[in-house]
Amino acid sequence: MNMKLIKYCCFGFLISVQAMNAVYAQDTLRTDLKQDSLRLTNYPSSSVSIAGKLYGLGKVSIMDHGNIGASAFLMIQGVSSINLNSSPIIYIDGIPMRFSSSYPAFLSNFEHDRLGFLNPNDIASIEVISNGLDLPIIGGKGSAGGLNIKTERGEFGGTKVDVQVRGGITPANYSVPRLDAQGMKTYLWSRFEEEGMGVDELNNHPIFSNTNPMYNQQTDWLDLIRQQGIYQDYHVKLKGGDGDANYLFSVGYTDKNGTIKNNNFDRVGIRFNLDYTITPKVSIYNNLSYTNTSAKYHEQGFNYDIHPLYIASAKAPFLGTNFFTSSGEVGKSLAAVDTLGFSNPLALVNNLQNKNQFNRIDGVMGVNWAISDTWKLFSDLSVSYFNLSEKQYRPALGIVPDTYMIRQNSKRSSSEFLLNWQAGISKWGELNPDLNYNLQLSTAVETFEERSIFGRKVNAGTDDFETLSQGVVDSASNNKFRSNLMTLVGKADLNWKDWIYVIGYLNMQGSSNFSSKSRWKLYPGILTKFHVLGDNNHRQLDLELGYNRTGNHELRGFYHYGQYYPVIYFGYGGTYLGNIANPDLKPELVDNYHVKAYLALFENKLRLSAGYYLKRTNGLITQNISNNNEQNRGLLFENAGSLENKGIEIELNTDIIRKDNFKWGLSIAVNTLDNKVLSLPNGSIVQTMGAYSGIAKEGEEIGSFYGYKVLGVFDNAASINLKRSDGTDYKPGDYIMEDINKDGKISNLDKQVIGSPLPKMFGYLSTSLQHEEWGLSALFNYSYGSEIYNAFKQQMHAMDTYANQDPAVMNRWLSEEKPGNGLSRAVLNDPSSNSTQSSLWVEDGSFIKLKYITLDYNFKIAESNTYLKGLKLYGTVENLLTITKYSGFDPEINGLNNPMFRQIDFGASPMGRTFLIGLKASF
């Protein structure tokens, strides 16, 4: 069937029924089981996505950053996969979506913020889906947990209009330790001298001339590319209803500029929700939303040739921004790539273009029918479509070439289409006066299609052509992925005297991502809950014990088929075997166990929950590297391997003072995580991104940093007792690497685990005070035990090029008499690999941060004022205080959601201290 026809028919059907906002929350299958829910308190955030609202969720590990338009890092109860998608699934009013994109961006270490389309002002609640017991229909999507986000809906009463305006600034007050103009000349003099340049040659070198204006500038490159970040947000919401219909309409505009020039994000969104009662027994719910976002961004990953922050730090400050004429006058054009081989930072932020345009439309229509007092029928249909257009323009002036590509124009257009239908029936009643039951049967059918078209042309005649109409075709691709999913769920609840609850379900789910013999899997679950104190209004004690199974079927390679891929061989087209068929390949399965206690005392003023969880993944999808055929080795994917996550989750909420004119509350969350790879029959898995590697190894945490352990520096020739991997001797001043296999040679066999990115403990502490019209609230978040690989700091100490460096390099190893402070010798192109990934650059990433502090004032409105119903003025400071030992910009870093490459700090712009002021008026 034609997919375009299906799309148009579905959208036409939804729109014709009315504009809408459907809520799967009304589906009883999704609301019986209590979930941890975010109580949306007054922490106004400058985050353009929902990331700013997640710091108050105890079970969620969240890392945001200052790279505007890039995705935050999100984790729930650890990491459950190595090669498949390991990010939580997101439900927005019942529509499922992946948190991370399946296509990499044009820039390294950059993931588009797929939740940037959702305006945080439209959110009513966010619920944590830890496992299948929180959402039985999740099945093979639930290995990494998820979030169930519900937007606001209309309510009974006259029309209420809320208008909110807020804005803020983020000063760009971060800096990078680096040599000044004279200091760098001194450094380069010593470098050239060490490399054999004589005194006369040095004196005649133009860099050291005191009269040549080209080499006697005082340029603060970092200051030239930075700017004060500006944030503005406008939101209008109308909501109301009568006895039959409740409605909500909202429109919002958000614009945010980062602290690097030409890094910005803007969003325009519209949402309309409707709930309508047709008869006392039949009601419908509808929604329609549309969002357009656009963003401009820069390289902030491992491609340091075009990394603005790095180049601004590494560029010689004695050079100028514009070219110099032969007469020594400053020209109008930007300076080209300099004599030391570095780009012009102004060319990177002003002329190198990376931008995207995002359009998304979502619609849902559902019906609830109370057939009788004990029977209920429900059904809904949801459609989601989005298109992402990405463009990159890389001119030649002032920018180092990318190998043979002097100029580049790239474009990719990708889209996703999701059609989801579900229906179910429920029956409740009494087996006897002491025993109640609730039975449910439901089914869901989902079809998903993803398309991508990419093209790149290179080496156009001039920098004037910012289109694909000029240049030589370098690469082009057209990708398409389609999958179907069918789910059947049976669920039964039993309640005995309100003392004992037993909930059991069975989910049978089939995914077209696998062969017909392996695609259907069972995902069962059972929960037993004891109300120890029974029905008591003053105190409560619940004990809970549960087991369930979830899975991961996010496999996109169709590895159950044998596959041949195209290749160019000596100018001719050909194919090669890229995958050996494995029809027995099946989804990864995760067994979840938990025990939990909930205590409420003092008329619910103190609420404490404490639990322990264990998640064990079996059947990890890995590559078989033991094939005896060398040519086919690694081409077979199979289920081989297991890992586990376990930890404790504690959350305390107290109303310390609860009076009419004064309230004081306190909340604390403590979460621990112990992640370990249990078995990998096919051997350790090493993945590499640029020059950096992560490893999954038996007995270690997923994504551990993988490199060499540095023991010191060879002080002199007599102390050298190791050889390089090519068999040649190390030199005095080289780093001493630990020789793991004791063969006297440092090679890949001597790499080891040198750190772990996963936290051992994380959580938050929040407090709020309310005295009459005044309110004060604050939230601290913390992370303990994680480590960060400081790649940016490593670059500023590498000494393998003629880049500006950290002043610490002035005390590097120079000779046996001047052994320095522990840094290696400086040598061009680094023949001894001193700047390779090593333990030197692993740092403690623990921190405590005052994330938000807000002061607000609610103006008293006279009862006679029939127009203005409420007026609130507030001010917020974000990231006011950070306590950490980490030496980088910020321990919350820009990273990937890929479990193998987390917590690698390439020097992305930090979030910074942000000052917000806002006004909310209700009419």
QUINOR-V419886 format. One record per helix or strand. SS is the DSSP state (@ for helix, = for strand). FROM is the first residue (numbers start at 1). TO is the last residue. Records with the same first field share a line. If there is no record, write none. Layout:
BEGIN
SS->FROM-TO / FROM-TO
END
This chain:
BEGIN
@->3-17 / 24-26 / 28-30 / 50-53 / 120-122 / 136-141 / 181-194 / 199-203 / 206-208 / 213-215 / 221-225 / 308-314 / 345-350 / 630-632 / 717-719 / 748-750 / 791-795 / 807-811 / 839-841
=->36-38 / 60-63 / 70-70 / 73-76 / 89-92 / 95-98 / 112-112 / 123-129 / 146-151 / 157-170 / 226-226 / 229-241 / 245-257 / 260-260 / 264-279 / 282-296 / 322-324 / 330-334 / 353-370 / 375-394 / 402-402 / 405-405 / 408-432 / 435-458 / 472-496 / 500-511 / 520-531 / 540-552 / 563-569 / 572-580 / 588-601 / 606-618 / 621-624 / 636-639 / 642-658 / 662-672 / 674-679 / 685-689 / 692-696 / 704-708 / 710-713 / 723-723 / 729-729 / 735-737 / 745-745 / 752-755 / 761-771 / 774-784 / 787-790 / 838-838 / 842-844 / 847-858 / 870-884 / 904-905 / 914-922
END
